[in-house]
Amino acid sequence: MTAMSTQGNRHQSSLARSVLLVIDDSEAVRTALEVLFALHGARVVDAASPQEGLAALERAAVDLVIQDMNFRREATSGEEGVALFRELRRRQPELPVVLLTAWTHLETAVELVKAGAADYLAKPWDDERLLTTVRNLLDLRSARGEAAALRRQRREARESLAGRFELCGAIYESDVMHTLVSMATQVAHADVPVLITGPNGAGKEVLADIVQANSQVAGGPYLKVNLGALPPELIEAELFGTEAGAFTGAKARIGRFEAADGGTLFLDELGNLAPAGQAKLLRVLQTGEFERLGSNATRRTRVRLIAATNTDLRAAIRAGRFREDLYYRLNVIELDVPPLSRRREDILPLARRFLDADRELSAEAERALLQHPWPGNVRELHNVIRRACLLSDGAEIGASALSLPGADARQSDGAAPDRAAVESALRRSDGNISRAARDLGLSRQALYRRMEKLGLKTDT
């Protein structure tokens, strides 16, 4: 198959069954465009004036508009084209509009692109370039429609879940977090331990809160212990309590397992538990029995245990630092929270939640947030936004106010934006290629190429 026939097939597959509205006062132009697009499977509805074009738009479902900028022989200002474009945008804001210009100053076309026009081409046009432009815009419109439908399905799924369970203010849009939150609500009623793994600051505690809030013991005590914040020698005393005289001057005090009787105990940073503490934890999980430090009296407790760790427990088992039998006792249900860098759909919703009510993020700030690797995960994001709110004077927070390390270098080193950054730019620009490209620091053709490489175009 030749390169020309391959290119033709690509146009055919993208344009097939599409309806294009051509508004131009020249019959020769309308006929030429009708023949060109008909060869590739598209149907053209033509109109000789703005009034005819707007009437045609009311009668037919149109996928894209190609409009002239001047509709009288003596006209060169483009004022009629500007007025037509603004009326098209008012009636159907999502409809892609391609401008054809012969006499209009380039600045006018550029201004209309900033106002939402999808693209502009000069007369006489190049057929291949026009076909490519229209194909890309139709692909983008199709992809945006599918993305909007997917977002709607995700939103409905989240709302349905929130209507049936207590989600403790969890903020997310990613599929992976929706799956984890759903699992947390499903296992909440099971009287078994839950192990939550993942890096620090990724949101493990939120999942623990969801499990507890929807459990059968939701009305009982809910205690939290961060083992990483305690000196190692005090962890056992914190968990199991002490008897009077166990240490010099020690008074009797109950531990967290006693205090949480009939409820839930959340142990964070479980990997910090020493071998002796691991043995006692295994026993209390198996039998509900334990002794305070310094006492031989056996006590009983009934506690739902939720444990979290950023430690690779399997590696710790191989290294002899963690008991294998305890691991399997804890690992009845495991919820593995990925780092924020692997669920970038959650970055902007979380950032907006952390903003003060009277603040908003600029497009450049959103782009910087999406490009940052977030080694500190959600905790780092929260700190960055809170600091920016404190240090910024205006209502809009710019990229510089975020003080993200390496942000300037990333924006100037020519690195290609990833899929999340491109999709975010397209959403912010309502699918306007020129505006999205400008936001990403790319040319329009570079953005087209990047979209194609990322698989953001669909052939119908």
CORJOFEN-V760133 format. One record per residue. N is the residue number from 0. RES is the residue in one small letter. NEAR is the number of other ideal C-beta (glycine too) atoms within 12 Angstrom. Layout:
N/RES/NEAR ; N/RES/NEAR
This chain:
0/m/9 ; 1/t/8 ; 2/a/10 ; 3/m/11 ; 4/s/11 ; 5/t/12 ; 6/q/19 ; 7/g/24 ; 8/n/19 ; 9/r/27 ; 10/h/33 ; 11/q/23 ; 12/s/23 ; 13/s/35 ; 14/l/36 ; 15/a/24 ; 16/r/18 ; 17/s/35 ; 18/v/30 ; 19/l/45 ; 20/l/43 ; 21/v/42 ; 22/i/42 ; 23/d/39 ; 24/d/30 ; 25/s/24 ; 26/e/14 ; 27/a/16 ; 28/v/30 ; 29/r/30 ; 30/t/17 ; 31/a/24 ; 32/l/40 ; 33/e/25 ; 34/v/17 ; 35/l/28 ; 36/f/37 ; 37/a/23 ; 38/l/19 ; 39/h/32 ; 40/g/27 ; 41/a/34 ; 42/r/24 ; 43/v/34 ; 44/v/31 ; 45/d/34 ; 46/a/36 ; 47/a/24 ; 48/s/25 ; 49/p/32 ; 50/q/18 ; 51/e/23 ; 52/g/38 ; 53/l/28 ; 54/a/19 ; 55/a/28 ; 56/l/32 ; 57/e/18 ; 58/r/14 ; 59/a/22 ; 60/a/17 ; 61/v/35 ; 62/d/37 ; 63/l/43 ; 64/v/46 ; 65/i/50 ; 66/q/53 ; 67/d/44 ; 68/m/40 ; 69/n/33 ; 70/f/33 ; 71/r/19 ; 72/r/11 ; 73/e/10 ; 74/a/22 ; 75/t/18 ; 76/s/19 ; 77/g/32 ; 78/e/21 ; 79/e/30 ; 80/g/42 ; 81/v/31 ; 82/a/25 ; 83/l/37 ; 84/f/43 ; 85/r/22 ; 86/e/25 ; 87/l/37 ; 88/r/26 ; 89/r/16 ; 90/r/21 ; 91/q/24 ; 92/p/18 ; 93/e/24 ; 94/l/36 ; 95/p/42 ; 96/v/51 ; 97/v/46 ; 98/l/41 ; 99/l/41 ; 100/t/37 ; 101/a/27 ; 102/w/24 ; 103/t/32 ; 104/h/21 ; 105/l/18 ; 106/e/15 ; 107/t/27 ; 108/a/33 ; 109/v/21 ; 110/e/23 ; 111/l/36 ; 112/v/30 ; 113/k/20 ; 114/a/25 ; 115/g/28 ; 116/a/45 ; 117/a/44 ; 118/d/41 ; 119/y/39 ; 120/l/35 ; 121/a/21 ; 122/k/24 ; 123/p/16 ; 124/w/28 ; 125/d/14 ; 126/d/21 ; 127/e/19 ; 128/r/22 ; 129/l/34 ; 130/l/32 ; 131/t/31 ; 132/t/36 ; 133/v/42 ; 134/r/42 ; 135/n/41 ; 136/l/40 ; 137/l/41 ; 138/d/35 ; 139/l/40 ; 140/r/37 ; 141/s/29 ; 142/a/30 ; 143/r/31 ; 144/g/20 ; 145/e/19 ; 146/a/25 ; 147/a/20 ; 148/a/14 ; 149/l/20 ; 150/r/21 ; 151/r/15 ; 152/q/17 ; 153/r/27 ; 154/r/18 ; 155/e/15 ; 156/a/23 ; 157/r/29 ; 158/e/15 ; 159/s/17 ; 160/l/28 ; 161/a/24 ; 162/g/12 ; 163/r/16 ; 164/f/28 ; 165/e/22 ; 166/l/29 ; 167/c/26 ; 168/g/17 ; 169/a/36 ; 170/i/30 ; 171/y/40 ; 172/e/33 ; 173/s/32 ; 174/d/21 ; 175/v/26 ; 176/m/41 ; 177/h/30 ; 178/t/23 ; 179/l/37 ; 180/v/43 ; 181/s/29 ; 182/m/26 ; 183/a/41 ; 184/t/34 ; 185/q/22 ; 186/v/31 ; 187/a/34 ; 188/h/20 ; 189/a/20 ; 190/d/20 ; 191/v/23 ; 192/p/36 ; 193/v/42 ; 194/l/38 ; 195/i/41 ; 196/t/37 ; 197/g/34 ; 198/p/29 ; 199/n/27 ; 200/g/28 ; 201/a/38 ; 202/g/42 ; 203/k/42 ; 204/e/35 ; 205/v/37 ; 206/l/42 ; 207/a/45 ; 208/d/32 ; 209/i/40 ; 210/v/47 ; 211/q/38 ; 212/a/32 ; 213/n/33 ; 214/s/35 ; 215/q/20 ; 216/v/27 ; 217/a/23 ; 218/g/13 ; 219/g/21 ; 220/p/24 ; 221/y/29 ; 222/l/31 ; 223/k/27 ; 224/v/38 ; 225/n/25 ; 226/l/32 ; 227/g/20 ; 228/a/15 ; 229/l/22 ; 230/p/13 ; 231/p/19 ; 232/e/14 ; 233/l/24 ; 234/i/32 ; 235/e/35 ; 236/a/32 ; 237/e/34 ; 238/l/41 ; 239/f/40 ; 240/g/33 ; 241/t/26 ; 242/e/22 ; 243/a/17 ; 244/g/14 ; 245/a/22 ; 246/f/18 ; 247/t/9 ; 248/g/8 ; 249/a/18 ; 250/k/16 ; 251/a/20 ; 252/r/23 ; 253/i/25 ; 254/g/37 ; 255/r/37 ; 256/f/39 ; 257/e/32 ; 258/a/25 ; 259/a/33 ; 260/d/25 ; 261/g/23 ; 262/g/28 ; 263/t/39 ; 264/l/42 ; 265/f/38 ; 266/l/45 ; 267/d/37 ; 268/e/30 ; 269/l/42 ; 270/g/34 ; 271/n/32 ; 272/l/37 ; 273/a/23 ; 274/p/19 ; 275/a/19 ; 276/g/34 ; 277/q/34 ; 278/a/21 ; 279/k/31 ; 280/l/39 ; 281/l/27 ; 282/r/26 ; 283/v/37 ; 284/l/35 ; 285/q/18 ; 286/t/17 ; 287/g/21 ; 288/e/22 ; 289/f/34 ; 290/e/27 ; 291/r/33 ; 292/l/31 ; 293/g/22 ; 294/s/23 ; 295/n/11 ; 296/a/17 ; 297/t/15 ; 298/r/28 ; 299/r/17 ; 300/t/34 ; 301/r/25 ; 302/v/39 ; 303/r/40 ; 304/l/45 ; 305/i/46 ; 306/a/49 ; 307/a/43 ; 308/t/40 ; 309/n/31 ; 310/t/27 ; 311/d/18 ; 312/l/32 ; 313/r/19 ; 314/a/15 ; 315/a/24 ; 316/i/21 ; 317/r/12 ; 318/a/13 ; 319/g/11 ; 320/r/23 ; 321/f/34 ; 322/r/28 ; 323/e/19 ; 324/d/17 ; 325/l/33 ; 326/y/32 ; 327/y/19 ; 328/r/28 ; 329/l/36 ; 330/n/28 ; 331/v/20 ; 332/i/29 ; 333/e/28 ; 334/l/39 ; 335/d/29 ; 336/v/39 ; 337/p/27 ; 338/p/31 ; 339/l/40 ; 340/s/27 ; 341/r/23 ; 342/r/33 ; 343/r/35 ; 344/e/30 ; 345/d/39 ; 346/i/44 ; 347/l/36 ; 348/p/31 ; 349/l/36 ; 350/a/40 ; 351/r/24 ; 352/r/23 ; 353/f/30 ; 354/l/33 ; 355/d/22 ; 356/a/10 ; 357/d/12 ; 358/r/26 ; 359/e/23 ; 360/l/37 ; 361/s/25 ; 362/a/28 ; 363/e/29 ; 364/a/38 ; 365/e/35 ; 366/r/39 ; 367/a/41 ; 368/l/41 ; 369/l/43 ; 370/q/36 ; 371/h/35 ; 372/p/23 ; 373/w/36 ; 374/p/20 ; 375/g/22 ; 376/n/32 ; 377/v/38 ; 378/r/25 ; 379/e/31 ; 380/l/41 ; 381/h/27 ; 382/n/21 ; 383/v/38 ; 384/i/37 ; 385/r/23 ; 386/r/20 ; 387/a/33 ; 388/c/28 ; 389/l/17 ; 390/l/18 ; 391/s/27 ; 392/d/13 ; 393/g/18 ; 394/a/16 ; 395/e/22 ; 396/i/36 ; 397/g/26 ; 398/a/29 ; 399/s/19 ; 400/a/30 ; 401/l/38 ; 402/s/24 ; 403/l/34 ; 404/p/17 ; 405/g/17 ; 406/a/26 ; 407/d/16 ; 408/a/14 ; 409/r/25 ; 410/q/25 ; 411/s/11 ; 412/d/13 ; 413/g/12 ; 414/a/17 ; 415/a/20 ; 416/p/34 ; 417/d/25 ; 418/r/21 ; 419/a/31 ; 420/a/38 ; 421/v/40 ; 422/e/38 ; 423/s/33 ; 424/a/38 ; 425/l/39 ; 426/r/29 ; 427/r/25 ; 428/s/33 ; 429/d/27 ; 430/g/39 ; 431/n/36 ; 432/i/44 ; 433/s/39 ; 434/r/28 ; 435/a/39 ; 436/a/30 ; 437/r/23 ; 438/d/34 ; 439/l/39 ; 440/g/27 ; 441/l/27 ; 442/s/15 ; 443/r/32 ; 444/q/18 ; 445/a/22 ; 446/l/36 ; 447/y/31 ; 448/r/21 ; 449/r/31 ; 450/m/35 ; 451/e/23 ; 452/k/16 ; 453/l/21 ; 454/g/14 ; 455/l/33 ; 456/k/31 ; 457/t/21 ; 458/d/20 ; 459/t/22
